[in-house]
Amino acid sequence: MPEVTDKSLADEVKARRKEAAHERWCQRFASWTQTALLVEAFLLALWPTGATIALLAGVVLLLIRFCIDKNFKFRHLPLDVPATLFALIGAASVLVSPDRNFSLYNYYNLVGVYVLTYILAGQVLRERQQVKKLLAVSAAAAVLVILYGFYQFIFGIDTASMKWVDGDAFPELKKRVFSTWENPNILAGYLDIVICMAFGLLVRSGSKEQRILMGALMLLGVACLAMTYARGALLVIAIIIAVYGVFRDWRVLAGCAGVAAVALLADPVLYDRVLSVFTKVDTSMEMRMALWESTVAMIQDHPFLGIGWGAYYMVYPEYDFYLQGAPVLIVHAHNVYLNYAAEIGLPGMLAFCWFFFGTIWLAFSARFEAPNEPLLLPGPFTLSQGAADAELAEVVRSLEAQMPRQARQFWKLALYWPEQRLLSGCALGLGLALVSVALNGLTDDLLFNIPTSMLLWLMAALTGVLMLMQALPVEEGESGGSEN
């Protein structure tokens, strides 16, 4: 009898050890998938190849996590249906492409990273603390992009050999920064997103220090945006902030007008660039209108499945009403909506619009009511008590000890956000940022750039996550990551 008891006890101990080891592995994979997402978000604007590697690693880890953790269930975001329709219609358009092999290659390389980014972010982000960390690493990346833009402007970027400027119309324009992005227009679209996110957080901030921090980030972003001389993006951000000021707070409108006046008076070249939008001085608007005419003709001839994913440059010569055989490769329509309608048909474009504008609606619909909270709560840069952060915590304490007391107090108040305010500001910022993408899409196809599209789908997933998260009490939102 004692032998049976001893064996039963040994089996129970073994089972508990096995269960504890399994739980540790589940926690490790949860941490690793989160880290992969954070690395992707950080590298998107800095090193797109590294971001893609992090994405693929994160997806593999996520699949393993689904297999080993029975409590971790796949969950659906509010706009999964139009996202799926868009992907399926895009796949079907490959069948009508003049070069199916190219369209298929282009499709799975582009749509693949979009959808995987959406899935990874949508499944990993289940706790409010994770959202805070995502915002923190994204803000850090944005600061690096902006600082590199300042570096380019100070040390000079010769645009003589680049096709971003009409040299005859703007002979004095010699610098257009592009930082870590491919060209100034894409950088400008990214900066619009950064400025909108900072503005949303500024509006929802709860202290003077937080307003100073977000205001400084906005001003740095606007200054770098001015260095791109991207007229469309400059007008878009001015319109968004001015409209918000008209309907919500006149002080915002006054501040926007003041900053715009100072920028235009300080830089005559910028003034000429912005004014040229309303004239025919520059040939770029004339060319865009001609491209749109050609694209409309494509849509009329191929309304259902379009001309094939990524096939615009192959089909455009048949509809060349403007360049007339010039040796210039036209790869997109300089309009997001027309480009999708041409390549994947009207149904595909409508699916994209459902997904895209539905996401904007969700962002503005999210509500995070601020409860009575203590002044200082853990913020995006808060270190935990775990062993992994012990050394970092010691470094922080050492640095704080060397700071003047006033500086320590400023950073403490600036970085420690009440949870509800941070998430509310994030939702507002996402809504405004997506509106900037929508407006920029009228005159350019920023989504032709892979990192920009990955960022869009990441923002869409984050918006869906916030909608699911808004109804959770604070204690539930901060608990386990196994909720559906």
Secondary structure, DSSP 8 states (H G I E B T S, - for coil): -HHHHHHHHHHHHHHHHHHHHHHHHHHHHHHHHHHHHHHHHHHTTT-HHHHHHHHHHHHHHHHHHHHH-TT------TTHHHHHHHHHHHHHHGGG-SSHHHHHHHHHHHHHHHHHHHHHHHHH--SHHHHHHHHHHHHHHHHHHHHHHHHHHHH----TTSSSS-TTT-TT------TTSSSHHHHHHHHHHHHHHHHHHHHH--SHHHHHHHHHHHHHHHHHHHHHT-HHHHHHHHHHHHHHHHHT-HHHHHHHHHHHHHHHHH-HHHHHHHHGGGSSSSHHHHHHHHHHHHHHHHHHHS-SSTT-TT-HHHHGGGG-SSSSS-S----S-S-HHHHHHHHHHHHHHHHHHHHHHHHHHHHHH------S--S----TT---SSGGGHHHHHHHHHHHHHS-HHHHHHHHHHH---HHHHHHHHHHHHHHHHHHHHHHTTT--GGGSHHHHHHHHHHHHHHHHHHHHTTS-HHHHTS-S---
